[in-house]
Amino acid sequence: MKKVIALAVFMLAICLSFHPCKAQNDKNGHYILSKKIDGVEHIFSDGSDTSDAKCKQAVLLYNAGICYYKGDSIEQNYKMAVRCFQVSSEMGLVASQYAMGLCYFYGRGVRENDSLAFRIFKKSAELGYPASWSLLGIAYMDGRGTKKNVAEAIRCWQKAADVYKDGSSMLHLGQCYLRGEGVSKDLEKGIHYLKLSVRQNNARGMYEMGMCYLQGIGVEKDKKKAVQYFNDGAELRDAAATNMLGECYLRGDGVFQDKEEAFKLFNTAREMGSNKAIYNMAQCYEKGYGVEVNSAKAAELYAKVAGKK
């Protein structure tokens, strides 16, 4: 059934007809069109065919790519996601161009290529695609595809936070202020930006706020509030938040101790890709926390953790 749904979306995108519409040039000379499709604004660029049907086709292909990328309603398949994004990006949809940058940045469905990813993020950011500024900032901060430039990373995140209300950029700014990385250390500003990211439903921001309340960083220590933030992040499927919620249940920090619930949460976080959760599960199997002692399983998981380091 999942394959049928994805195939239907793909074929629908291919079979659409043509209708004319208008486009314009932005101040940088890029050919752009901001067009609302099914109630959502989409940006098109670079002399693309701006007929209604072609715009809808590009968006449908992008949506199909997202389904394949995330494994949403269909088996996860990065290569199929790239095929959808590639065709859609060639039709001028900036969201798909950004998605191609993500694939190159993380090597999903294509060979990792930092330089190409950086160029894509830079162009899509200039065209006004909010999420691009966050990844562009990461590229500058880590020196991926470009020379390391912490000041430029901060500038990208600040613009995205101020202009586009981008939750990921608010998160990065909060982390920088808490650590004094690229800016003067300012715990109050750090907490401010983390809270802003939470308001934008940023799951990792919820995890970071939970850690601040758990450890008393920039706020008064409050384990119950920490658990609330971890729980909120876990509901949005953040692996780190899910794992930390498990640790709270294991220790009884801010919540009634429940080792069986802790084990379940570790397993969920493991499925999300948390290496720390694998280690915690190994400990549970070794010591019988929420599960029967199983030394062989503990050794297997410890080996798996070691192999990932």
MARDORO-871395 format. One record per residue (C-alpha): x, y, z; residue in three letters; residue number from 1. Coordinates in pm, 1 decimal, decimal comma, always signed. Each point is the difference from the previous one (the first is absolute). Layout:
% residues N
          X          Y          Z   gutor   figu
          X          Y          Z     ala    NUM
...
***
This chain:
% residues 309
          X          Y          Z   gutor   figu
       +0,0       +0,0       +0,0     met      1
     +282,8     +241,4      +87,4     lys      2
     +165,3      -58,5     -338,6     lys      3
     -330,9      +56,0     -176,8     val      4
      -43,1     +337,5     +175,6     ile      5
     +349,7     +118,1      -90,9     ala      6
      -36,0     -122,5     -359,8     leu      7
     -333,9     +179,6      -30,3     ala      8
     +159,0     +324,6     +119,5     val      9
     +290,0      -42,5     -241,7     phe     10
     -224,7      -76,7     -298,8     met     11
     -235,9     +286,0      +82,7     leu     12
     +293,7     +238,1      -10,3     ala     13
     +107,9     -131,0     -340,5     ile     14
     -347,9      +22,8     -156,0     cys     15
      -90,8     +363,1      +78,5     leu     16
      -78,2     +245,8     -282,2     ser     17
     +109,6     +363,2      -58,2     phe     18
     -147,9     +344,3      +91,5     his     19
     +185,6     +337,5      -10,2     pro     20
      +80,1     +221,9     +301,6     cys     21
     +230,3     +292,7      +84,3     lys     22
     +349,8      +17,4     +148,0     ala     23
     +247,7     +275,0      +92,0     gln     24
     +369,2      +74,3      +62,0     asn     25
     +133,7      +50,3     +351,8     asp     26
     +255,2     +268,0      +94,9     lys     27
     +290,5     -240,1      -64,8     asn     28
     -113,6      -67,0     -354,8     gly     29
     -139,7     -344,8      +76,7     his     30
     -314,7      -95,1     -190,0     tyr     31
     -252,6      -78,9     +272,9     ile     32
     -364,2      -70,9      +55,0     leu     33
     -174,7      -25,3     +333,6     ser     34
     -305,6     -211,5      -65,9     lys     35
     -264,1     -140,2     +232,0     lys     36
      -83,9     -364,6      -67,3     ile     37
     -255,9     -175,2     +217,4     asp     38
      +25,9     +284,3     +250,6     gly     39
     +381,9      -15,4      +29,2     val     40
     +241,9     +259,0     -141,0     glu     41
     +274,7     -143,9     -223,0     his     42
     +295,7     +177,4     -161,1     ile     43
     +109,9      -71,8     -358,3     phe     44
     +314,7     +129,1     -167,0     ser     45
     +242,7       +7,1     -290,5     asp     46
     -227,6      +48,9     -298,9     gly     47
     -213,0     -300,9      +82,0     ser     48
     -324,2      -75,4     -182,9     asp     49
     -248,5     +185,2     +219,7     thr     50
     -322,8     -147,4     -133,9     ser     51
     -241,5     -102,2     +275,2     asp     52
      +18,8     -364,7      -98,5     ala     53
     +380,1       -9,5       -5,4     lys     54
      +16,2     +169,3     +340,0     cys     55
     -242,9     -255,4     +143,4     lys     56
     +194,8     -281,4     -160,8     gln     57
     +322,7     +120,1     +158,9     ala     58
     -166,7      +20,9     +343,2     val     59
     -150,3     -348,1      -33,2     leu     60
     +340,9     -141,6      -88,0     leu     61
     +149,6     +181,3     +298,2     tyr     62
     -268,0     -143,8     +230,4     asn     63
      +64,5     -348,6     -138,5     ala     64
     +372,2      +54,5      +65,4     gly     65
      -70,6      +99,8     +359,3     ile     66
     -203,4     -319,2      +48,8     cys     67
     +291,2     -208,7     -126,9     tyr     68
     +255,9     +203,9     +198,4     tyr     69
     -182,5      -32,5     +332,3     lys     70
     -156,7     -342,2      -59,3     gly     71
     -341,5     +162,0      +43,8     asp     72
     -281,8     -228,1     -127,4     ser     73
     +258,0     -195,3     -199,8     ile     74
     +326,2     -186,3      +54,0     glu     75
     +289,4     +244,5      +41,0     gln     76
     +201,7      +23,5     -320,7     asn     77
     +255,0     +281,7      -31,1     tyr     78
      +80,2      -76,6     -363,2     lys     79
     -364,7      +33,0     -101,5     met     80
      -19,4     +318,9     +207,1     ala     81
     +296,1     +140,0     -194,6     val     82
     -167,2      -89,5     -332,2     arg     83
     -312,1     +193,0      +99,6     cys     84
     +195,2     +296,4     +137,3     phe     85
     +226,6      +11,3     -305,9     gln     86
     -285,5      +23,3     -251,3     val     87
     -189,6     +248,7     +216,4     ser     88
     +308,2     +216,8      +56,1     ser     89
      +65,2      +11,1     -374,4     glu     90
     -354,4     +134,6      -32,2     met     91
     +106,9     +287,8     +225,0     gly     92
     -155,4      -89,7     +335,6     leu     93
     +235,9     +147,2     +259,5     val     94
     -118,0     -241,6     +272,1     ala     95
     +122,5     -290,5     -213,8     ser     96
     +328,2     +176,9      -70,4     gln     97
      +47,9      +33,5     +376,2     tyr     98
      -93,9     -366,9      +44,5     ala     99
     +267,9      -96,3     -252,3     met    100
     +245,3     +201,5     +208,0     gly    101
     -100,3     -201,5     +305,9     leu    102
      +57,6     -324,9     -186,9     cys    103
     +347,7     +110,7     -111,1     tyr    104
      +81,4     +136,3     +347,4     phe    105
      -83,0     -326,0     +177,0     tyr    106
      +73,8     -243,9     -283,7     gly    107
     -355,2     -133,9      -18,1     arg    108
      -82,3     -156,5     -336,2     gly    109
     +305,0     +164,2     -156,0     val    110
     +370,3      +21,5      +75,2     arg    111
      +75,6     +261,0     +266,7     glu    112
     +112,7     +325,7     -157,9     asn    113
      +49,1     +290,5     +241,5     asp    114
      +98,4     +253,0     -267,0     ser    115
     -309,7      -63,2     -208,9     leu    116
     -223,1       -0,2     +308,1     ala    117
     +145,8     +334,2     +107,7     phe    118
      -64,6     +156,6     -341,4     arg    119
     -358,8     -125,7       +5,4     ile    120
      -63,9     +131,6     +351,7     phe    121
     +151,7     +337,6      -89,9     lys    122
     -215,3      +39,0     -310,3     lys    123
     -324,3     -116,8     +163,0     ser    124
      +68,0     +227,4     +298,3     ala    125
      +41,5     +297,2     -234,4     glu    126
     -334,0      -93,4     -154,9     leu    127
     -166,5      +22,3     +340,2     gly    128
      -33,6     -365,1     +101,4     tyr    129
      +15,0      +21,5     +385,2     pro    130
     +140,8     -346,6      +81,2     ala    131
     +299,0      +63,3     -227,3     ser    132
     +135,8     +265,0     +236,0     trp    133
      +22,4     -252,0     +283,5     ser    134
     +199,0     -252,7     -206,4     leu    135
     +209,6     +277,0     -152,6     leu    136
      +89,4     +103,4     +355,1     gly    137
      +98,5     -358,1      +86,1     ile    138
     +221,3      -16,2     -310,6     ala    139
     +177,6     +321,8     +102,2     tyr    140
      +30,5     -110,7     +363,7     met    141
     +146,6     -340,2      -87,9     asp    142
     +194,2     +108,0     -308,6     gly    143
     -186,3     -239,4     -226,2     arg    144
      +13,5      +92,7     -367,8     gly    145
     +145,6     +337,6      +89,4     thr    146
     +259,2     +156,2     +229,3     lys    147
      -98,2       -7,1     +368,1     lys    148
     -151,7     +335,3      +92,3     asn    149
     -166,7      +13,7     +341,1     val    150
     -105,8     +363,9      -38,3     ala    151
     -173,9      -78,4     -327,6     glu    152
     -172,6     -298,9     +158,9     ala    153
     -136,9     +224,1     +274,2     ile    154
     -112,8     +253,4     -261,8     arg    155
     -190,6     -267,9     -192,9     cys    156
     -175,4     -127,8     +311,0     trp    157
      -78,1     +351,7     +122,4     gln    158
     -160,1      +93,0     -331,3     lys    159
     -203,5     -319,9      -14,3     ala    160
     -115,0      +50,0     +358,0     ala    161
      -89,1     +367,9      -42,5     asp    162
     -147,5       -3,8     -350,4     val    163
     -140,8     -350,0      -43,0     tyr    164
      -58,4     -104,7     +362,7     lys    165
     +191,8     -319,0      -77,9     asp    166
       -0,1     -232,2     +300,6     gly    167
     +320,7     -183,4      -92,8     ser    168
     +192,5     +326,3      -26,9     ser    169
     -140,9     +113,8     +335,5     met    170
     +125,0     -329,1     +143,6     leu    171
     +352,1      +53,4     -138,8     his    172
      +11,9     +355,7     +132,2     leu    173
     -109,1     -119,9     +342,6     gly    174
     +273,0     -263,9       +3,3     gln    175
     +262,7     +256,3     -104,6     cys    176
      -95,6     +244,2     +274,8     tyr    177
       -4,8     -275,5     +263,3     leu    178
     +347,8     -117,5     -101,6     arg    179
     +150,8     +335,3      -97,7     gly    180
      +70,7     -130,2     -349,5     glu    181
      +40,5     +283,8     -251,3     gly    182
     -169,1     +240,0     +243,3     val    183
      +58,2     +111,0     +357,8     ser    184
     -140,3     -258,3     +238,3     lys    185
     -342,7     +114,3     +115,3     asp    186
     -217,5     -254,9     +178,6     leu    187
     -302,9     +227,9       -0,5     glu    188
      +14,6      +46,9     -377,3     lys    189
      +64,4     -371,2      -43,6     gly    190
     -314,5      -92,4     +190,6     ile    191
     -192,6     +271,1     -187,7     his    192
      +83,4     -149,0     -339,8     tyr    193
      -58,9     -357,2     +114,5     leu    194
     -346,0      +97,5     +123,2     lys    195
      -69,0     +170,2     -332,7     leu    196
      +97,4     -321,0     -179,3     ser    197
     -239,6     -197,0     +222,3     val    198
     -280,5     +237,5      -97,5     arg    199
      +76,2      -93,0     -360,8     gln    200
      -45,7     -368,0      +94,8     asn    201
     +369,7      -78,5      -34,5     asn    202
      +43,9     -339,8     +165,5     ala    203
     +373,8      +36,3      +57,3     arg    204
      -67,0     +335,2     +167,4     gly    205
     -228,7     -186,3     +239,8     met    206
     +281,6     -243,0      +77,0     tyr    207
     +245,2     +285,4      +61,6     glu    208
     -247,0     +179,0     +230,2     met    209
      -50,2     -325,8     +186,5     gly    210
     +374,4      -32,1      +51,6     met    211
      +19,2     +358,3     +127,2     cys    212
     -270,3      -66,2     +260,1     tyr    213
     +151,5     -336,6      +89,1     leu    214
     +345,6     +149,1      +61,3     gln    215
     -100,0     +352,4     +106,9     gly    216
     +166,8     +177,6     -293,5     ile    217
     -137,0     +352,9      -40,4     gly    218
     -311,9      -97,0     +195,5     val    219
      -74,6     -129,8     +346,4     glu    220
      +36,5     -377,3      +10,0     lys    221
     -342,0     -163,8      -37,2     asp    222
      -10,6     -370,2      -85,5     lys    223
     -376,3       -3,5      -51,2     lys    224
      +25,2     +272,9     -262,7     lys    225
     +289,2     -189,1     -156,8     ala    226
     -220,4     -307,2      -34,9     val    227
     -276,4     +209,7     -157,6     gln    228
     +239,4     +127,9     -264,6     tyr    229
     +144,7     -346,3      -65,9     phe    230
     -351,0     -139,9      -31,8     asn    231
      -97,2     +272,5     -248,2     asp    232
     +311,9      -70,0     -204,7     gly    233
      -64,8     -373,7      +10,5     ala    234
     -351,7      +54,3     -133,6     glu    235
     +159,6     +172,2     -298,5     leu    236
     +229,9     -302,5      -41,0     arg    237
     +326,7     +161,2     +107,1     asp    238
     +241,2     -281,8      +82,9     ala    239
     +202,3     +191,9     +260,2     ala    240
     -313,6     +115,7     +184,0     ala    241
     -144,0     -351,6       -5,2     thr    242
     +320,5     -146,6     +139,3     asn    243
      +23,1     +262,2     +276,1     met    244
     -363,4      -59,4      +93,2     leu    245
      +97,4     -365,8      +39,1     gly    246
     +291,8      +96,5     +223,9     glu    247
     -234,9     +207,1     +216,8     cys    248
     -233,3     -297,6      +41,1     tyr    249
     +295,7     -225,7      +75,3     leu    250
     +128,2     +227,5     +278,9     arg    251
     -333,5     +140,7     +113,3     gly    252
     +105,7     +355,4      -85,9     asp    253
     -306,7     +224,7      -10,6     gly    254
     -225,4     -300,2      -46,0     val    255
      -86,3     -320,2     +186,1     phe    256
     +269,5     -258,8      -63,7     gln    257
     -113,3     -254,0     -259,5     asp    258
     +278,8     -216,4     -139,6     lys    259
     -225,9     -185,2     -241,7     glu    260
     -113,7     +330,0     -152,0     glu    261
     +363,1     +108,9      -13,3     ala    262
      +92,7     -310,9     -198,9     phe    263
     -287,2      +58,1     -243,8     lys    264
     +111,9     +357,7      -54,4     leu    265
     +361,7     -105,3      -55,7     phe    266
     -118,4     -248,2     -260,6     asn    267
     -206,3     +268,3     -173,4     thr    268
     +296,4     +238,8       +1,0     ala    269
     +219,8     -278,8     -136,4     arg    270
     -238,0      -42,6     -292,6     glu    271
      +35,4     +374,8      -63,1     met    272
     +377,2      -38,7      -22,0     gly    273
     +119,3      +96,2     +349,7     ser    274
     +338,9     -154,6      +77,1     asn    275
      -37,2      +95,3     +367,1     lys    276
     -328,5     -192,1      +14,3     ala    277
     +176,8     -314,1     -123,7     ile    278
     +249,2      +36,0     +285,5     tyr    279
     -283,4      +50,7     +249,4     asn    280
     -176,4     -310,6     -128,5     met    281
     +322,4     -196,1      +41,9     ala    282
      +13,8     +115,5     +361,7     gln    283
     -360,8     -106,2      +51,5     cys    284
      +71,2     -348,6     -134,6     tyr    285
     +317,3      -25,9     +209,8     glu    286
     -159,8     +112,3     +327,0     lys    287
     -360,3     -107,2      -50,7     gly    288
     -149,5     +349,9      -13,3     tyr    289
     -355,6      -39,6     -132,9     gly    290
      +90,8     -323,1     -175,8     val    291
     +139,8     -343,0      +88,5     glu    292
     +377,6      -20,7      +25,4     val    293
     +147,6     -108,6     -331,2     asn    294
     +379,4      +17,4       -4,1     ser    295
      +25,8     -110,9     -362,2     ala    296
     -236,5     +274,4     -117,1     lys    297
     +182,4     +255,9     +214,6     ala    298
     +333,9      -98,4     -155,9     ala    299
     -150,6      +21,3     -349,0     glu    300
     -127,3     +352,3      +61,2     leu    301
     +323,9     +116,0     +164,4     tyr    302
     +185,5     -126,6     -308,6     ala    303
     -242,1     +186,5     -222,3     lys    304
      +64,2     +322,9     +187,6     val    305
     +376,5      -51,2      -21,8     ala    306
      -29,4      -61,3     -374,1     gly    307
     -171,9     +334,5      -50,4     lys    308
     +268,7     +202,3     +175,2     lys    309
***
